[in-house]
Amino acid sequence: MENERNIAGLISEKEKSLALFCMEAALRHGAAQVRVSLSKSVLDTCGMLNGELDKVTHSADRSVFLNVFADDRYGTFSTNMLDEKELESFAAQAVESVRTLARDSCRRLPDPERTAKNATSGKEAGLYDSRYEDMVSEQRYEIARGECIYGKYGQGSDGIRLVSEECEYSDSVDDNFTADSLGFSGRHTETSFAVCSEVTIEDRAGRKYSGYWWDSSPFAGNLATGQCSDAALKRAAAQVNPASHPGGRFCMVVDRSVSSRLVSPLISALNAASIQQESSFLKDSLDKKIFSDRLTMIDLPGSTGKPGARLFDSEGVATCDMDIIRDGVVRTWYTNTYMSLKMGIKPTVEGVSRPVLMPYGEDSLLAGAGEIMSKCGSGIYVTGFNGGNCNQTTGNFSYGIEGFAFNDGKITHPVREMVITGNMITLWNSLLYAGNDARACTRWQIPSLCFENVDFSA
């Protein structure tokens, strides 16, 4: 532990003791129950512009969050001052403020039986890479510089010219210690390493196109470096010479890099707060078959060493692997302690950790978008969303898209400025395929997807 005290971004024993002091101070001043959370993080970035060093940033944050339950009232407060005298005053004022709020008897800490008991060091989720401790500015610069292709790529024989390139490398550490007055104590520590690149090109006619790519990992050795700009350039070049496409109902293949956009409304609609307020299109869905039996999505917070792994939520409640939707049947709502008491239903955890949408194919697992297009024949391959939204109450959506038309399983030409409209329940009931190509670097494991009869406007 002595060594950890000197590592930037990691919570020291002294800081942990001060967080506990803050909790005890709130109890001394009359709180019935208290939860305290100490978060500490450090982020370093190194950015390149057109092959030259453009920016270097170093940011650090440390905050104490105090959740106070007093006289059937509840409030949340935060401070970045870690001093006993300041914390004593902070806690006293917090309790006094809570007593001015309206009563709500459903506000309380979770049952201690539901809280995690095995998150003591912060390393149990397997997301901390000690190599972070040895990172220095020179290494960050070399990694960022290694992404650059500006100056190596002139004007191609096809007339495409590289106009600009922005590359960035970043690494960070996030440490959280949470404790409550009913005995819970837990810690979660993780590192992150990331690279990204955005390039802009110009065609013969002076039209500009941009492409973006990235990679990230909790572990420095797993980061795919030196590839982002090449991938971004290919994605930009593929957009050259878009052609108009008539509107209609077509098969839609959605690339793995953007498919989570269509899953996010489902996750949001399964939040118990939205359901209780009748602002969810899945408000009557629990244990009912709402979607196609081709849709199975599970939450895997127990995936040690994978993005999204965690042993407890912000209440300290222990996580577990669980079905979200199984064969089209909704298996859970995300229900924290407050909403469970408000609605009179069983509590779960407050939200999703690592959602995994399971592959689906008629005869075998489909590797990705290319194989899915071969199965579909013709349609629109969506590689980006440009604005739009989904109405969480009705499930109706409208999204601008860009991508490619394909025929006989082969891409024919880029398309831009098309719009898809429909309803989320209808869309997911038209699911044809789910690939096996979710990116390992993402917390949400959503592969390439395929839907039939999607309404496109030209």
C-alpha positions as CSV (number, residue, x, y, z in Angstrom):
1,M,0.0,0.0,0.0
2,E,2.9,2.4,0.6
3,N,3.8,2.2,-3.1
4,E,0.2,2.9,-4.1
5,R,0.1,6.2,-2.2
6,N,2.7,7.6,-4.6
7,I,1.0,6.6,-7.8
8,A,-1.0,9.5,-9.4
9,G,-4.6,8.7,-9.7
10,L,-4.8,6.0,-7.0
11,I,-6.6,6.5,-3.7
12,S,-4.2,6.5,-0.7
13,E,-5.0,5.1,2.7
14,K,-5.2,8.6,4.1
15,E,-7.7,9.7,1.5
16,K,-9.8,6.6,2.2
17,S,-9.7,7.4,5.9
18,L,-10.9,11.0,5.2
19,A,-13.8,9.7,3.1
20,L,-14.9,7.5,6.0
21,F,-14.4,10.4,8.4
22,C,-16.9,12.4,6.2
23,M,-19.4,9.6,6.4
24,E,-19.0,9.4,10.2
25,A,-19.4,13.1,10.5
26,A,-22.7,13.0,8.7
27,L,-23.9,10.4,11.2
28,R,-22.7,12.5,14.1
29,H,-24.8,15.4,12.8
30,G,-28.0,13.4,12.7
31,A,-28.1,11.4,9.4
32,A,-29.9,8.1,9.7
33,Q,-27.9,6.5,6.9
34,V,-25.0,7.6,4.8
35,R,-23.1,6.5,1.7
36,V,-19.8,8.1,0.7
37,S,-17.9,7.7,-2.6
38,L,-14.4,8.9,-3.2
39,S,-13.4,9.1,-6.9
40,K,-10.0,9.9,-8.2
41,S,-8.7,10.0,-11.8
42,V,-5.8,11.1,-13.9
43,L,-5.9,11.6,-17.7
44,D,-3.0,12.3,-20.0
45,T,-3.3,13.0,-23.7
46,C,-0.9,13.7,-26.6
47,G,-2.4,15.0,-29.8
48,M,-0.8,15.4,-33.3
49,L,-2.0,17.6,-36.1
50,N,-0.7,17.0,-39.6
51,G,2.3,15.1,-38.2
52,E,3.3,17.7,-35.7
53,L,2.8,17.8,-31.9
54,D,-0.4,19.9,-31.4
55,K,-1.4,19.5,-27.7
56,V,-0.3,17.8,-24.5
57,T,-2.8,17.7,-21.6
58,H,-2.7,16.4,-18.1
59,S,-5.8,16.5,-15.9
60,A,-6.5,15.2,-12.5
61,D,-9.7,15.0,-10.5
62,R,-10.6,14.1,-6.9
63,S,-14.1,14.3,-5.5
64,V,-16.1,13.1,-2.5
65,F,-19.8,12.4,-3.0
66,L,-22.0,12.2,0.1
67,N,-25.5,10.6,-0.1
68,V,-27.4,11.6,3.1
69,F,-30.6,9.9,4.3
70,A,-32.2,11.8,7.2
71,D,-35.7,11.9,8.6
72,D,-37.1,10.1,5.5
73,R,-35.4,12.7,3.3
74,Y,-32.5,12.3,0.9
75,G,-29.8,14.5,-0.8
76,T,-26.6,14.2,-2.7
77,F,-23.6,16.5,-2.1
78,S,-20.0,16.7,-3.4
79,T,-16.7,18.4,-2.5
80,N,-13.1,18.2,-3.6
81,M,-11.7,19.3,-0.2
82,L,-10.1,16.5,1.8
83,D,-9.5,18.1,5.2
84,E,-11.1,17.0,8.4
85,K,-12.2,20.5,9.4
86,E,-13.7,21.2,6.0
87,L,-15.3,17.7,5.8
88,E,-16.9,18.2,9.2
89,S,-18.5,21.4,8.1
90,F,-19.4,20.0,4.7
91,A,-21.2,17.0,6.3
92,A,-23.0,19.2,8.9
93,Q,-24.3,21.5,6.2
94,A,-25.3,18.5,4.0
95,V,-27.5,17.0,6.8
96,E,-29.0,20.4,7.6
97,S,-29.9,20.9,3.9
98,V,-31.5,17.5,3.6
99,R,-33.9,18.3,6.4
100,T,-35.4,21.1,4.4
101,L,-36.4,18.7,1.6
102,A,-39.7,16.9,1.1
103,R,-40.2,13.5,2.8
104,D,-39.9,10.3,0.8
105,S,-40.0,7.1,2.8
106,C,-38.7,5.0,-0.1
107,R,-35.2,6.6,0.2
108,R,-32.8,4.3,2.0
109,L,-29.6,2.3,1.5
110,P,-29.8,-1.2,0.0
111,D,-30.1,-4.3,2.1
112,P,-26.6,-5.2,3.2
113,E,-27.3,-8.8,2.0
114,R,-27.4,-7.4,-1.5
115,T,-24.1,-5.6,-1.4
116,A,-20.7,-6.8,-2.7
117,K,-18.4,-8.5,-0.3
118,N,-15.4,-9.2,-2.5
119,A,-14.3,-5.8,-3.9
120,T,-11.6,-5.0,-1.4
121,S,-8.5,-4.1,-3.4
122,G,-10.1,-2.6,-6.5
123,K,-8.2,-5.0,-8.7
124,E,-10.7,-7.9,-8.6
125,A,-12.4,-6.9,-11.9
126,G,-9.0,-7.4,-13.6
127,L,-9.0,-4.0,-15.3
128,Y,-5.8,-2.4,-13.8
129,D,-2.6,-2.5,-15.8
130,S,0.5,-1.7,-13.7
131,R,2.3,-0.7,-16.8
132,Y,0.4,2.6,-16.5
133,E,2.6,3.5,-13.6
134,D,5.7,3.6,-15.9
135,M,4.2,5.7,-18.7
136,V,6.1,8.9,-19.4
137,S,5.6,11.8,-21.8
138,E,8.1,10.6,-24.4
139,Q,6.3,7.2,-24.7
140,R,2.9,9.0,-25.2
141,Y,4.4,11.1,-27.9
142,E,6.0,8.2,-29.7
143,I,2.7,6.3,-29.7
144,A,0.8,9.3,-31.0
145,R,3.4,10.0,-33.7
146,G,3.3,6.4,-34.7
147,E,-0.4,6.8,-35.8
148,C,0.5,9.6,-38.2
149,I,0.5,9.1,-42.0
150,Y,0.5,12.8,-43.0
151,G,3.4,13.5,-45.2
152,K,3.6,9.8,-46.2
153,Y,0.5,10.0,-48.3
154,G,0.4,12.4,-51.2
155,Q,-2.2,12.6,-53.9
156,G,-3.2,9.2,-55.2
157,S,-3.7,8.2,-58.8
158,D,-7.5,8.5,-58.1
159,G,-7.0,12.2,-57.4
160,I,-7.7,11.9,-53.7
161,R,-5.6,14.3,-51.5
162,L,-5.1,14.0,-47.8
163,V,-6.1,17.4,-46.4
164,S,-5.7,17.0,-42.7
165,E,-5.0,14.4,-40.0
166,E,-5.6,14.5,-36.2
167,C,-4.2,11.7,-34.1
168,E,-4.4,11.3,-30.4
169,Y,-3.1,8.9,-27.7
170,S,-4.5,8.9,-24.2
171,D,-4.1,6.9,-21.0
172,S,-6.0,7.2,-17.7
173,V,-6.6,5.6,-14.4
174,D,-9.9,5.8,-12.5
175,D,-10.2,4.7,-8.9
176,N,-13.4,4.6,-6.8
177,F,-13.9,3.8,-3.1
178,T,-17.5,3.5,-1.8
179,A,-18.7,2.8,1.7
180,D,-22.0,3.1,3.5
181,S,-23.1,3.2,7.2
182,L,-24.6,-0.3,7.0
183,G,-21.2,-1.9,6.5
184,F,-20.6,-2.0,2.7
185,S,-17.1,-1.1,1.5
186,G,-15.9,-1.6,-2.0
187,R,-13.3,-0.4,-4.5
188,H,-13.0,-0.4,-8.2
189,T,-9.8,0.5,-10.1
190,E,-9.2,0.5,-13.8
191,T,-6.8,1.8,-16.4
192,S,-7.5,2.8,-20.0
193,F,-5.2,3.2,-23.1
194,A,-6.6,4.6,-26.3
195,V,-5.6,5.9,-29.8
196,C,-7.8,7.6,-32.4
197,S,-7.4,9.3,-35.7
198,E,-9.6,11.5,-37.9
199,V,-8.5,12.3,-41.5
200,T,-10.1,14.6,-44.1
201,I,-9.5,14.0,-47.8
202,E,-10.4,16.0,-50.9
203,D,-11.5,14.5,-54.3
204,R,-10.8,15.9,-57.8
205,A,-13.8,18.1,-57.6
206,G,-12.8,19.6,-54.2
207,R,-15.4,17.7,-52.2
208,K,-14.2,16.8,-48.7
209,Y,-14.8,13.6,-46.8
210,S,-13.8,12.6,-43.3
211,G,-13.1,9.2,-41.7
212,Y,-12.5,8.3,-38.1
213,W,-11.2,5.2,-36.3
214,W,-10.1,4.3,-32.8
215,D,-9.0,1.5,-30.5
216,S,-8.8,1.2,-26.7
217,S,-8.0,-1.3,-24.0
218,P,-7.6,-1.5,-20.3
219,F,-4.2,-3.0,-21.0
220,A,-1.3,-1.2,-22.8
221,G,-0.1,-4.4,-24.5
222,N,-3.5,-5.0,-26.1
223,L,-3.8,-1.6,-27.8
224,A,-3.7,-1.8,-31.6
225,T,-1.3,1.1,-32.4
226,G,-0.1,2.4,-35.7
227,Q,-3.4,1.5,-37.5
228,C,-6.0,4.2,-36.8
229,S,-5.0,6.7,-39.5
230,D,-4.8,4.0,-42.2
231,A,-8.3,2.7,-41.2
232,A,-9.7,6.3,-41.0
233,L,-8.3,7.1,-44.5
234,K,-9.9,4.0,-46.0
235,R,-13.2,4.9,-44.4
236,A,-13.0,8.5,-45.8
237,A,-11.9,7.3,-49.3
238,A,-14.8,4.8,-49.4
239,Q,-17.3,7.8,-49.3
240,V,-16.1,9.4,-52.5
241,N,-18.6,9.8,-55.3
242,P,-21.9,9.1,-53.4
243,A,-24.9,8.5,-55.6
244,S,-28.6,9.2,-55.0
245,H,-30.7,6.3,-53.9
246,P,-34.5,6.0,-54.1
247,G,-36.5,5.8,-50.9
248,G,-38.4,2.6,-50.0
249,R,-38.3,-0.4,-47.7
250,F,-35.0,-2.2,-47.8
251,C,-32.9,-4.7,-45.9
252,M,-30.6,-2.7,-43.6
253,V,-27.2,-4.0,-42.4
254,V,-25.7,-1.9,-39.6
255,D,-22.0,-1.9,-39.0
256,R,-20.6,-3.0,-35.6
257,S,-19.0,0.4,-35.1
258,V,-22.4,2.1,-34.8
259,S,-24.9,-0.7,-34.1
260,S,-25.1,0.2,-30.4
261,R,-27.1,3.3,-31.5
262,L,-30.0,1.0,-32.0
263,V,-29.6,-0.9,-28.7
264,S,-29.3,2.2,-26.5
265,P,-33.1,3.0,-26.7
266,L,-33.8,-0.6,-25.5
267,I,-31.5,-0.2,-22.5
268,S,-32.9,3.2,-21.6
269,A,-36.5,1.9,-21.9
270,L,-35.7,-0.9,-19.4
271,N,-34.8,1.6,-16.7
272,A,-37.3,1.3,-13.8
273,A,-37.4,5.1,-13.4
274,S,-38.7,5.6,-16.9
275,I,-41.2,2.8,-16.5
276,Q,-42.5,4.2,-13.2
277,Q,-42.9,7.6,-14.8
278,E,-44.7,6.0,-17.8
279,S,-42.1,7.4,-20.2
280,S,-40.9,4.0,-21.5
281,F,-42.2,2.1,-24.6
282,L,-41.4,-1.1,-22.6
283,K,-43.4,-0.2,-19.5
284,D,-45.5,-3.4,-19.7
285,S,-42.8,-5.7,-20.9
286,L,-41.4,-7.7,-18.0
287,D,-41.4,-11.4,-18.7
288,K,-43.3,-10.9,-21.9
289,K,-42.3,-11.8,-25.5
290,I,-41.9,-8.3,-27.0
291,F,-39.3,-9.0,-29.7
292,S,-38.3,-11.6,-32.2
293,D,-37.0,-14.8,-30.8
294,R,-33.8,-14.0,-32.7
295,L,-32.9,-11.3,-30.1
296,T,-31.0,-12.4,-27.1
297,M,-29.0,-9.9,-25.0
298,I,-27.2,-10.6,-21.7
299,D,-25.4,-8.5,-19.2
300,L,-21.9,-9.9,-18.3
301,P,-20.4,-7.7,-15.5
302,G,-18.5,-10.8,-14.3
303,S,-16.3,-10.8,-17.4
304,T,-13.0,-10.3,-15.6
305,G,-10.5,-8.3,-17.5
306,K,-13.0,-7.1,-20.2
307,P,-14.3,-3.6,-20.6
308,G,-17.5,-3.1,-18.5
309,A,-16.6,-5.7,-15.8
310,R,-17.5,-4.5,-12.3
311,L,-18.4,-6.1,-9.0
312,F,-20.8,-3.5,-7.7
313,D,-22.9,-0.6,-8.9
314,S,-23.0,2.9,-7.4
315,E,-25.2,1.7,-4.5
316,G,-22.7,-1.0,-3.7
317,V,-25.1,-3.7,-4.9
318,A,-23.3,-6.8,-6.1
319,T,-23.5,-7.4,-9.9
320,C,-24.1,-10.7,-11.5
321,D,-24.4,-12.0,-15.1
322,M,-28.0,-11.9,-16.1
323,D,-30.4,-12.1,-19.1
324,I,-31.7,-8.8,-20.4
325,I,-33.7,-10.2,-23.2
326,R,-33.8,-13.9,-23.9
327,D,-35.3,-15.2,-27.2
328,G,-37.3,-12.0,-27.5
329,V,-38.7,-12.1,-23.9
330,V,-37.8,-9.2,-21.6
331,R,-36.2,-10.7,-18.5
332,T,-35.2,-7.7,-16.4
333,W,-35.8,-4.1,-15.6
334,Y,-32.9,-2.2,-14.1
335,T,-34.3,-1.3,-10.7
336,N,-32.3,0.4,-7.9
337,T,-33.4,0.3,-4.2
338,Y,-35.4,3.5,-4.4
339,M,-37.4,2.5,-7.5
340,S,-38.0,-1.1,-6.1
341,L,-39.7,0.4,-3.0
342,K,-41.5,3.0,-5.1
343,M,-42.9,0.4,-7.5
344,G,-43.2,-2.5,-5.1
345,I,-41.0,-4.8,-7.3
346,K,-37.8,-6.8,-6.7
347,P,-34.6,-4.7,-7.0
348,T,-31.8,-5.6,-9.4
349,V,-28.9,-3.3,-10.1
350,E,-29.1,0.3,-11.2
351,G,-28.0,-0.2,-14.8
352,V,-26.3,-2.2,-17.5
353,S,-22.6,-3.0,-17.2
354,R,-21.5,-5.1,-20.2
355,P,-24.4,-5.8,-22.5
356,V,-23.7,-8.6,-25.0
357,L,-26.0,-9.1,-28.0
358,M,-25.7,-12.7,-29.0
359,P,-25.0,-13.8,-32.6
360,Y,-27.8,-15.2,-34.7
361,G,-27.8,-16.9,-38.0
362,E,-30.0,-19.4,-39.7
363,D,-27.5,-22.1,-40.2
364,S,-24.2,-20.8,-38.7
365,L,-22.6,-17.8,-37.0
366,L,-22.1,-15.0,-39.4
367,A,-18.7,-13.4,-39.0
368,G,-19.6,-9.8,-39.8
369,A,-21.2,-7.3,-42.1
370,G,-19.6,-8.7,-45.3
371,E,-21.0,-12.1,-44.8
372,I,-24.4,-10.7,-43.7
373,M,-24.6,-8.7,-46.9
374,S,-23.9,-11.8,-48.9
375,K,-26.8,-13.6,-47.2
376,C,-29.2,-10.6,-47.7
377,G,-28.4,-9.9,-51.4
378,S,-29.3,-6.2,-51.6
379,G,-30.1,-3.3,-49.4
380,I,-28.4,-0.5,-47.5
381,Y,-25.3,-0.9,-45.4
382,V,-25.3,1.7,-42.6
383,T,-21.9,2.9,-41.3
384,G,-22.9,6.1,-39.6
385,F,-25.8,8.0,-38.0
386,N,-26.1,11.7,-38.5
387,G,-28.5,13.1,-35.9
388,G,-32.0,12.1,-35.2
389,N,-33.6,10.6,-32.1
390,C,-35.9,8.0,-30.6
391,N,-39.0,8.9,-28.6
392,Q,-38.6,7.0,-25.3
393,T,-42.3,7.0,-24.6
394,T,-43.5,5.6,-28.0
395,G,-40.4,4.0,-29.4
396,N,-40.8,5.9,-32.7
397,F,-37.5,6.9,-34.2
398,S,-36.0,8.9,-37.0
399,Y,-32.2,8.8,-37.7
400,G,-30.1,10.3,-40.5
401,I,-27.7,7.7,-41.9
402,E,-24.8,7.3,-44.2
403,G,-23.3,4.2,-45.7
404,F,-23.4,2.2,-48.9
405,A,-25.9,0.6,-51.2
406,F,-25.2,-3.1,-51.9
407,N,-26.5,-5.6,-54.5
408,D,-25.8,-9.3,-54.8
409,G,-23.9,-9.0,-51.6
410,K,-21.4,-6.4,-53.0
411,I,-21.2,-2.7,-52.3
412,T,-22.2,-0.6,-55.3
413,H,-21.9,3.0,-54.2
414,P,-21.8,5.3,-51.2
415,V,-25.1,6.9,-50.0
416,R,-25.5,10.0,-47.8
417,E,-28.3,12.1,-46.3
418,M,-30.9,9.3,-46.2
419,V,-33.3,8.9,-43.2
420,I,-34.7,5.8,-41.6
421,T,-37.9,6.0,-39.6
422,G,-40.0,3.4,-37.7
423,N,-40.7,2.0,-34.3
424,M,-38.1,0.2,-32.0
425,I,-40.4,-2.7,-31.2
426,T,-41.2,-3.2,-34.9
427,L,-37.6,-2.8,-35.9
428,W,-36.3,-5.4,-33.5
429,N,-39.0,-7.8,-34.5
430,S,-37.6,-7.6,-38.1
431,L,-34.1,-8.7,-36.9
432,L,-32.7,-11.2,-39.5
433,Y,-29.1,-11.6,-38.4
434,A,-26.7,-10.6,-35.6
435,G,-23.0,-11.1,-36.4
436,N,-20.1,-12.4,-34.3
437,D,-17.9,-9.4,-34.8
438,A,-18.4,-7.1,-31.8
439,R,-15.3,-5.1,-31.1
440,A,-13.2,-6.3,-28.2
441,C,-12.4,-2.7,-27.2
442,T,-16.0,-1.7,-26.4
443,R,-18.0,-2.1,-23.2
444,W,-21.2,-2.7,-25.2
445,Q,-20.6,-5.8,-27.1
446,I,-23.0,-5.2,-30.1
447,P,-22.1,-6.9,-33.4
448,S,-23.1,-6.0,-37.0
449,L,-26.9,-6.4,-37.3
450,C,-29.4,-6.9,-40.1
451,F,-33.1,-5.9,-40.3
452,E,-35.6,-6.4,-43.1
453,N,-38.1,-4.0,-44.5
454,V,-36.7,-0.8,-43.0
455,D,-38.2,2.4,-44.2
456,F,-35.7,4.6,-45.9
457,S,-36.3,8.1,-47.2
458,A,-34.1,9.4,-50.1
